[in-house]
């Protein structure tokens, strides 16, 4: 009795974790467009201390007071901060200041070619700097985390976009999995965006269902990017990730390659990315493996030439690798079906979908990890799941057993540079953890 209660509790918490994860994936995808990775001006070596701030919500913003620009501005000028309210237009905001109509429209006409003022969002911050004669001398519109638009009104109206100086801090954490990589990460205050990146990173080498067991240890360093005088921040890259599973330690280091890509390598300088994902879906459970089985609908013994991942209807399905969509449409018992051609040798297929992502059609290029469709139960299917096939030289192969070609291996000077780099990352990581 007590055992089954325990099982139910575990199942329930896994389910909750998965729900949380899904919500965050959706949130991440919708936020992603708005977050440009800011240029980093100070590197991780100068890291300040990080452990106390990891609880801060990411969008937290200090209310600037009238004094906060005191040091930067002449003492006679003051500032007024407006947070855009729902339905408020820029024109109606200008009504709060002593502009005549001509001036108002001159300001709007000057800003609009550089920033479309109809794109102002609720709670976007606009700062008005006012001189001692109560004239607005400058309007600063915060465009995003590290970009401001400044309208200087002192003589002719001058508009500039200003990139703000950023600096980064490295946060390091270590935790033991009792539930799932994701749920325990959240419990250890690791931001969901970082956890999603972590899962994507590990997904090349890990089968989450099979490999991750209770008491698996995870170690991670990631970057937080700040702007001077602002308390909100953006999350940067994972710098370091380690997971210790049975007989195996996976360890990844971030590295900027000679050709300018940020990528991840192990200590030997081998890229961790594989050409095709073994699991093109997050948090799902394998409900049927590749091999002989009794077909649940026909009842015949039949070779199951794919892997089934049970997941709720609507769960996003990712492209297993970079490639071109070869087929989209209903395909007999497969129901709604997508097939991607990755190169001359590899293809992947996705069946029983509920829907295709908008824009997915024959001939379209997709990148690994991009959403292509959503889990469903169309065709000959007994319940919501993704049927995933990897096709190698026109033969369906077992995705979980496939030895996939790996990516770049660093050599020569690049390898030497990487080695220097990873030792620094590791030293920082350990230093952060144990100080
Ligand atoms: Zn199947």
Boltz pocket constraint, residues with backbone or C-beta under 6 A from the ligand:
constraints:
  - pocket:
      binder: B
      contacts: [[A, 288], [A, 304], [A, 306], [A, 307], [A, 308], [A, 386], [A, 387], [A, 388]]
      max_distance: 6.0
